[in-house]
Amino acid sequence: MRDLRLALPVALAWAVLAALSPHAAAVGPAAVICALVAGACLLGARGASARRPDSRLAAALRSAGVGAALAVPLLAGADAAAAAALDECDALSLLVLGEAAPAEVLVTGCDGGGIVGSAVLLRTEAPLRIGATATGGCDAWLDGIRWLITCERLEGEEPPPWASWAGALRDGLLGASAQLPGMGGELLPGLAIGDERRVSPVLRTAMLDAGLSHLTAVSGANCVIVVGAAFQAAAAAGARRSVRVAVAGAALAGFVVLVTPEPSVVRAGTMAAIALVGIVTGRRAGAIALLALAVLVVLAAQPHLATSAGFALSVLATCGLIVHARPIAAWLARAVPMPLAALIAVPAAAQLWCLPVLVGLDARVSVVSVLANLLAGPAAPIVTVVGLAACLAAPLAPAVATGLAWIAWLPAAWIAQVAMVAQQLPAAQTPWPAAPWGVAAASAMLALVVAAHARGRLGRGIAAALVVALVAGSTAAWPAVRLGALADWRIAQCDVGQGSATVVRHGGAVVLVDAGQEPARIDGCLRMLGVQRIDLLVLTHFDADHAGGAPALVGRVGLLVHGPVDDRAAPLVAELAAAGAATQEARRGDAWQAGEVRVDALWPMGELEPGNDASVAVAIDLPGEGLELVVLGDLGAEAQSRLLRTGVPRAAVVVVAHHGSADQLPALYGRLGAAVGLVGVGENEYGHPTDAALAVVRDAGGVVLRTDELGTVALSVGGEQAGEVRVWSERVGAPP
């Protein structure tokens, strides 16, 4: 319990800061309230202890009081950070509100607080509404999309003198590994110093799906390898313990600077430094207390990290290694040799503790990640150590650096191959319930293992956790299991909330029209449908409910077809293109082939301003199926009238324009003659779908299938009668 005397209060203070820091106006008053609560709890603990020295109530009140007391300076620091952010954003707002020239601003796209795109340059003359946050940045809203502006200078700045040497060394490793072939050459700089500039989108996705992305992200594992290598080298030279620790500490500091001291790297280095402190003090049993102290210091210096998933994962992974790596290894050693048990236990313990946060970020669990880490684990230290040696040798002896790079290439190529094979396994990404139930299930697994371990029954706890995992995974996978009854589906309308996403599959080729609003929603639908690669992506226009989910498709698209591009849309198109997608702006008469699937552009015609009436409308023909699909984007009645005059084909299925708004042209739907009208719609304030739009589809002889009622809808052709369209739905099964 000695470790927990500090750990519990720090965890409580962290939770208070995380809950309140996003609300800048509440941070100051909350600090005062926490001070009052701390005093009351400590006085209560003193009274309870006087009555009964071993009182559990006294211990609980003491932990709560200390936690509330620790939260006071943390909240005060968050309040100061918010004020500093407001000062910075005031100057920026003069630019973006038009008081000066149009601004180029470094922004990161956000949606409801979640990252939906990487940092991009946004040049805009449109007004932005600015407000401070407690994260060292500020919020801004542009055309209904929330952005987080970092308020940092865009022009290049010279690195500080203490870091000027690092850039040359990093470039030296890139030069030494430039001729290395295949994915091993791509991966080597990332494994050695976290430089992922050469990693292709395909390999990056494979590393992520296989649970190996931490190897290139300069995690605590990289820092531990560097610390361990330096410590052992000093020991081999006969240095005493204090010198070994000093050498290891200097190596860790140099490594952090070499890979650039970004927040994630500093966090990883901080966690690795805990091990050094434990060696210096000789108190391994106090590792949890040291970790709690490190968390407190980091939060005091950077209070915005209270809501950082990366920081939480660093802390939880370290805690998992401290608490459960050795016990799990000892338990496994009953069945396998201890070296093998230790290799399995390290990633398993870290994954167990990180699972509640991981499934909160992405409702998937990598069943094969432990196996992938087991296979890649022995190679990672070799790549890191030899790659670092090549990096250090590059300025002095380029030939030696090249030779070392070739030595490091072989284990790097092995890790890349492990990732590529693991990604293809059926259980590489297993569905998991979405938050909050998925987080609750993962937390229950962790709680069962912790409680059983405390009672000396670790094996029973692991067995119980596996049962919870089996039940949770089966529940999440049930829709996909049910979809197996319609394995020959050809068209699917994804349930992406108030948005549209239509998938067409034939002969191994996949066409996706629009991506909904949320990356997680479209990614979940594609996983349920068993779709990984998109041969042709059509973004009808760039409203958030049609293109907001597209960042989930980065690195997975062969050809992007899109409507007119404005300043808001350009970064997304550039991001998809940078990840390997060819791009083309659509005009009526254009046609594309994805396998045997033909896609014809019906609209737009001529030069149109970006917007609903410039939506790309397409006809998709599935050969041999007797099935043609027409997708109308968000075209209104006027644009539909112009489209009708230019000519449209007959269609078996139509995706109703603009989520079933009232702005429809009945004559167009009569000409299409679709048997099925798909409506991608969710909870909204617009009254979609309207009764008038539904009547238009029914009057033309079509059956309406709505995602807000049925969930994801899938269609196939054939059955007892030729040309019959069979329907499966996520929530109902097989509607009429």
N, C-alpha and C positions, 0 to 999 in steps of 0.2 A: 504493500500500500504506500510505501514511501515515495515511489515515483509519482503516484496519482495525486499526491497532495499538491503538487504544482500543476500537473497535467489537467486535472478537472477544472480548476479555476481559469486556466488559460483557454481551455476549450469553451468555457462559458463566455469569457470576454470576447473571444473570436466570434461566437455566434451572435452576441449582441451587436458587435461592430458590423458583421455581415448583414444583419437585419435592418440596421438603421443607416448605414453609411450612404446607400443610394439616395436617401431623402435628405438632401443638404439642409433644408430648413429645420429638420427635426434633430439634427446631430447635437447642436449646442444644448438645447433643453434636455435631451436624453442624457448627456454627460452629468448634468446636475441631478437628474433623477437617479442615475446609477450611483452617484456619491451618497445620496440619502439612503438608497437600498443597501449599499455596502455597510454603512454605519448601523442600520437597523439589524441586519443579519449578524454582524460581528457582535453586537450587544446581546442579541438573542443567543448566539453560540456561547458567549461567556456565561450567561445565566444558566443555560442547559448544562454546561460543563461543571458549573459549581454544584448543581443538584446531583449530577451523575457523571463522573469523569469519563466513563466509556460510552457516553450516550451517542447513538448514531445520529440523532437529531442535531446534536452539537456539531458533529463532523460535517453533516450536510449543510448546516447554516454557515459554518466557517468557509466551506468551499464556495458557497454562493456569495458570501460577503467578499472574499478575496477576488472572486471572478468579477463581481460588480466593480470593485475598487480598481482592478486592472483595466476594466473597460473605460474608465474615466479618461486617462491620458490618451488611450487609443482613439476615443471619440473626439477628444480635443484636437488631436492630430488630423483626423478626417475633416473636421470643421475648417482647420487652417488650409488643408489641401483644396477644399471647395472654394475658399476665398481666393486662393492663388489662381485657381483655374478661371474664376470669374474675371480676375484682373487681365489674364492673358486673352480671354475670349472677347473682352470689351474692345480691345484693339483690333482683333480679327473681325468682329462684327461690323466695324466701320467699313471694311472692305466688302464683305459679302452682302451688306445691305445697300451697297451702291454709293456710299459716301466717297469712295475712291474708285480706282480702276477695277474692272472685274478681277476676281481673285482666283489664283490657283491654290487649292487647299488640299492638304493631305487628310483624307477621311477614311474611315472604316465603316462599311455598311452594317447597320444593325436592324434587327426586327424584333421588337419586344424584348430588347436586352440581349438577344443572341446574335452572334456574329453570322452574317450571311454572305460575306465577301471579304476578300483580302484588301489590304491597303491600296488605294488607287489615288491618282490625281484627278480631281474634279474641277473643271473650269466652268464657271457658271455666272450668268448675269441675273439669275432668278434670286428672289429674296430668300434668305434663310432666317429662321427664328432661332435665336441663340439662348441657351440657358446653361448655367454652371452645373457640374456634377462633382461628386466627391472622389473622382477617379483621376484627377489631374488633367482632365479634358473637359469638353463641354458638349451638350446635346444640341443638335440642329435638326430642323425639319425642312425638307425640300420636296415639294409635290407629294406630300403625304407620307414620305419615307423618312424614317428616323436615321440620322447619321451621328456618329461619334467623331468629333473633330479633335485631333490630337494637339492642335495649337502649337505645332513645332515648326521651325524654320525649314524651308524647302531647299534653299541653296546649300551647296556642298560646304562642309566645314572641315578644317584641318583637324586631324585627331590630336588629342593631348600628347605632350612629349612622352609620357610614360607608356603610351600605347602605340606610338608611331612605328615601332618595329614589327608589330603583329601583322599588318597588311602585307608587308613584303614576304613574310614567312608563309602566309596563307596562299599568296599567289605562287610562291615557290612550289608548294605541294601540288597545286593545280598544274603547273608546268611539268613537274616530274611525273605526274600520272596522266598526262595528256594523251599518250600513245597507248594506254592500257585498253584492251578490247572489251566489248560487251558491257553488261550491267555491273560487273565487278569494277570496271573503271569508273562508271558513273557513281558508284556507291562509296568508293574508297575515301575521298575527301570528307564525305558526310560522316562516315564511321570514325574517322580519325579526329577531325576538328569541327564537326557539325556544319561543314560547308556543303549545302545541298544544291548549289547552282547547277550542277551537271545532272542531277537526278531527274529522270524523265517522269512525266505524269503517270505512266503505266507502272513503273517501279515504285513510285511514291504511294500509289493506291495499293499495290500488293503488300508493301511493308506495313501499311496501316491495317489492312484486312487481316494480315497474319499476326498482328500484335507485336511487330518488331520495330515500329516507328520510333520507339524510345532510343534505339541504338544510334540513330542519326540526329536526334534532337538535343544532344548534349544533356542527357539526364544525369541523375545521381550516379548511375552505373558507370558512365564514362569518367566522372570525377573520382569515383572509388578506384577504378583501374589505374588512373594516373597516380593517385595517392599511394596505392599499394605498390606500384612499380618503383616509385621514388623511395618509399620506405625500405623496400627489400634491397634496392641498390645500395642505399646507405648502410644497411646492415651487412651486406656482403663486403663492404669496404672496411668493416670493423668499427663503425661509428657507434657511440653510446646512444641510449634511447633518446635523450633530449636532442641530440644532433639529428637523429633519424626523423624525429617529429618536425624539427625546423626545416629539414630538406623537403619533407613531404608537404609541409605547409607552403613553402616557397614554390614548389612544383604546382600545387593546386592554384595558387594565385596567378602564376604565369599562364597556366592553362585557361583560366577564366578570361584573362586579357586576350590570349591568342584567339579564342573562339568568339570574341567580342562579348563584353559583359552586359548582355541583354538581361532583362529581368528573369527570364526562365533559367538562364545560365547561372546568374547569381544565386537563385533559389537552390539549384542543384549543388552548387559549390558550398552553400551554407549547410545543406544536409550532409554533405560529405565531411565537412569540418567537424561535425558532431563526433564522428568516429575518432578524429584526432584528439579532441578534448578528452574523450573517454580513455584514450591511451595515455595521455599526459597525467590524468588524475588517477588512473588505475582502477576506476570504479565503473566497471561494465554494467553493474546492476542499476546504475543511475542513468542509463541511456535515455529512458523516457523523460526523466526530469531535464536532461540536457536538451532533448528535442523540444520540450515545452518552452524552455528558456529561449531557444533559438526562434521559435514561432513568435514569442512575445517581442523579441528584439526586432524581428523583421516587420511585424505589424506596426510597431511603434514608428519605425522609419518610413514604411510605405503602407499606410492604412488601407489604401484601395485594394491591396492584395487579399483583403478579407473576403471579397467576392470573386477572386480569381480561381477558376477551376484548375489551372496549372499549378498554382501554389498548393491548393488542397491535395492534388494528386502527388506532389512531391512529398508533402508531409505524411500522407497516408501510406505511400509506398515505403518510406523510411520506417514508419511505425510498424508496418507489417513485417519488414525484415527483422526489426528488433524483437518483436514479440513472438512471431510464429515461424520464422525461417528455420531455426534450430529444432524446435519441437516437431514440426512437420517432417523434417529430415530424419529425426530419430524414429518417428512413427513409420515412415516409409522404409527405413533401414531394416525393418523386420522381414521385408520381402525382397529388397534389392540391395546391392552393395551401397555402402555409405557415400562414395563419391557420386554415384548416379542419383541417390536420394537427395543429396545436397543440391545438385543441378536442377532437379525438379522442384525442390522446396522453395528456392529463391523466387522464381517467377510466380509460383502458385501463391505464396504468401503475399507478395506485392499485389497480385491481381485480386485476391480476396478482399484486401483492405480498400483497394481503389474502386471496386465494383460499384458501390452505391453512386459515386460521382460519375463513373464512366457510363452507366446506363441512363443517368440523368441527362448526359450530353447526347447520347446516341443509343436508342433502345435496341442494341444488338450485343450479343456476347460471343466472343471468339472461342469456340470450344477447342480449337487446335492451337491456340496461342501458346499454351504451356508446352506442347510438343515442339512447336516451332522455336520457342526460346530454348528448349533443351538441346535442339540440334544446332542452333546458331550460337548459343552461349559460349561454348569453348573457343569459337573462332573470333568473337568480338574483342577479347583482350589482345589477341595477336595483332589484329588490324589496328587497334588503337595505339599500341606501343610502337609497332614497326612503322605505322603511318606517321606518328609524331616524330620518330627518329628521322624519317625522310623529310618531314617538314623542317626540322632544325638543321638538317644537312644541306638543304637546297641552296642557301646563299653561299655556302663555303665550298661545297663539293657537289655540283649538279649531277655528275656521273654516279656518285655514291647514292644520292637521293633517288635517282631513277632506278638503280638496282634494288634499293629498299622498297620502293613503290611496287616493283614487280613481285617481291616477296610477299608484300601485304595484299597484292591483288588476288592471290589464290583463296585465302579465307574470305575476302570480300565477295568474290564471285560465288563462293559456297553460300554465304548468307543471302545473297540476291536470289540464288536458285531455290533455297528453302522458302523464301517469301513467295516466289512465283508458284511453286508447287502447292504450298499451304493455302494460297488464295483459291485454288481450283477445287479444293476438297469440299464436299457437300456441306460440312458443318463449319466451314471457315467463319461464317457470320450467321449465327442462330438468332432468330427473332426473340425478343424479350418484351414483356409488357412495358408500355410507355409510362412515363411519370404520371401520377405519383406512385402507382402500384408497382411498377418495376423497381423504383428506388426502395420502396418498402420491402419488397422481396429480397433484394440484394442486402439490405440492412439486416433483415432477419437471418440470412445466411451467416453474415459476419457475427451477429449476436450469439447464434447457436454455437459457433466454433469457439468464441471467446469464453462463453459460460462453461462449455464442456472442458476447455483447457484449464480453467480455474479450478475445476473439480477433479482434475487428473484423468479425464475421460475424453481426450482429444479425438480418438477414433470415432466415438459415437457422435461427437459434434460434427465431424466431417461428413459422416453418413447422413445425418439429419439435414445438413446444408445441401448435399447432393439431391436429396428428396425434394427440398424446396425449389432447387434449380430445375429439376425435371418437371415439376408441376407448373412453374412459371413459364418455362420454355414451351411446354405443350400448349398452354393457354394462348400464348402469343402466336404460336405456329398454326393454330386451328384453322383460321381462314385460308391459309395456304394449303393445308391438308384438304379442306373442302373443295378448294379450287382444282385439286387433282382430278375431281370428277368431270371437269371440263378442261382436260389437259390440252385439247386441240383448239383452244380459244384463238381468235384472230384479231378482235378489236376489244379494247378495254378502256372504260372511262374511269379514271382514278378518282377516288374520294380524297380531294385535297382541300376540303373546306370551300370557302367562297373563292373559287378559282377554277381553272380548267386545265386538264392534262389528259390527252388521248393517246393511247398506245396501239400501234398496229404491228402485228407479227406474222410473218409468212416465210417459210423455208429458211429459217435462221436469220433473216433480216428483220431489223426492228426500226420503226419510224415512231417518233414521239412528237406530238403537236402540243406545244405549250407545257409548262412545268409547274403550274400552280404558284402559290405565294410563299410557301415555307419549304426550305430544302429538306427538312426531316420528313415531311408528308410525302413528297414525290419519291424520295429515296425509299421510304417504307413501302410504298405501292409497288415500285419496281422490284424490290426484293421479294415481295409476296408473289409477283408474277414471274419471278425467276429471270428477270432481265438485268444484265450487267452492262452490256455495250449498246450504245445508240448509234446506228448507222447514219440516220438522218434526223436532225432535230429542227423542227420548224417553230420559231417563236413568232406568232402572228403579229404581236406588237409588244411593247415593253412596259405596259402597266404591271404593277406588282403582282396582281392576281393571276397573271399569265407568265411572267418571267422571273418572279421573285425566287422561285425554287431552283433556278438554273445553276447557281453555284454548286449544287449537289452533283451536277453532271460534268464538272470540270475534269478533263482527262478521260472522259468516257464517250466523247462524241466524235464521229467521223466527219460529218458535214453539217454546218449550221446554216439554215436558210432563215432570213428574218425580214421584217418590214423596215420602213425608214428609220434611220438612227439619229437620235439627237444627243446632246451632251450627256444627258443622264444615262443613256443606253450604251454609249461608246465604251466605257470601262468594262462592262459585262462582255460585250463582243470581243474586246481585246483579251480578256482573261480566258475565254474559251478558245480563242485562236492561239494564244500562247501555249495552251495545254495540248495543242495538236489538231484542233478542228479547222478544216477549211471553211471559209465563210462566203456567203453570197446574198446580196439583197434581191428579193423576189420581185418580179414583174409578170403580169399576165402573159401567158404563152411560154414561160419557162417550164421546164420539166426535168425531173431527176429520177434516177433509178437506184433503188436499194435492193440488191438481189433481183428478184423477179417482181418486186413491188414498184409500181410507177406512181409518181407524185406529180400532179400538174397544178401550176399556179393559176387560179381563176381571177385573182385580184391581189394587189392593186393594179390599176391601169393609169399610166401617166405619172406625173410628179404630184405627190400628195404630202401634206404636212403630217408628221407623226401624230398618231392618235387612233381612236376607235375606227373611224372610217377609212383609215389606211391599213387596217388589219389584213394580213395575208390570209386569203381564203384558198383552200386546196381541195382537190379531188384525188382520192387515193384508191387505186385499182388493185385488187388482189386477184391475179390471174387464176382461172380455173375454179374460183370460189363462187362466181356469180354474185359478188358482193363489191359494191363501191361505196366509199365513205366520202362525205363532204363535210368539211369543218369551216365554219363561217367566222371564227374569231369573235370580235365585238362589233361587227358591221351593224349599223342602224338601217331603218327602213329606206332612207334616201339612197344610201350606198347599195343596199340590196336591190333597189329598183334599177340602178345603173348596171349592176352585175347581171340581173336578169336580162336586160336588153343586149348585153354582150354574149349571152348564151351560157347555160349550165347543163351538165349531164343529168340523167336520171341517177338516183342513188337509192341504195337499200337502207342506208343509215345516214343520219345527219346529226351533227353536234349543233344544237340550237344556239343561235347567236346571243351573245351578251348575257349568258346565264338565265335566259328566259325573260328578258326585259320586255316591256310592252311595245318597244320600238321595232316591230317586225312587219314584213311584207307578206301577206298570205299568198299572193300569186307566186312568189319564189318557192315557198314550201309546196304549193300545188304542183309546180313544174318538177321539183325534185322527186316528189312521190315516195318519200322514204317510209319504210315499214316501221322503223324505230327512230325515235328522237331522243338523243342523249342530252341530259342537262347536267353540267358540272356546276354545282351550287352548294352553298353551306349557309350557316346562320348569317343573316345580313340585315341591314337597315333599309334596303331598297325595295323590299317586297318581291324579290326574285325567288322562284319564277312566278310571273303574273298569270292570272287565269286566262287573260287574252292570248298570251304566247302558247300556253298549253292547248287552248282551243284551236289555234292555228295548226299545230302539229296533228291533233286528232282529226280535224276537218280534212286534212290532206291524206288521211288513212294511216297515220302512224300511232304507235304505242309509245308513251312517254316513260322514260326510265331516269329517275332523279337520284343523284348521289347523296343528297341530304336524307333521303328516305331509305335507300338501298345500300349505301356504302359503295365500294368499288363494284362496277358492273363489267362483266366479260361476256362477249358474244362469240359463238362459233356457228359455222354453216354446215348443213347436212344433217343426217339423222334418218328417220323413217321416210321422210319425203325429200325429194330433191329441192335444193334451194331453201330449205327450212332454216330459220335463224333460231338457235337455241341460246338461252340466257341463263347466266349464273350471277348471283349477287352476294356480296360479302355478308350482309345482315340477314337476308331472307333465304338464300339458297337458290331456288329456281322460281322466280316470279312468273306470272302468266305473260 
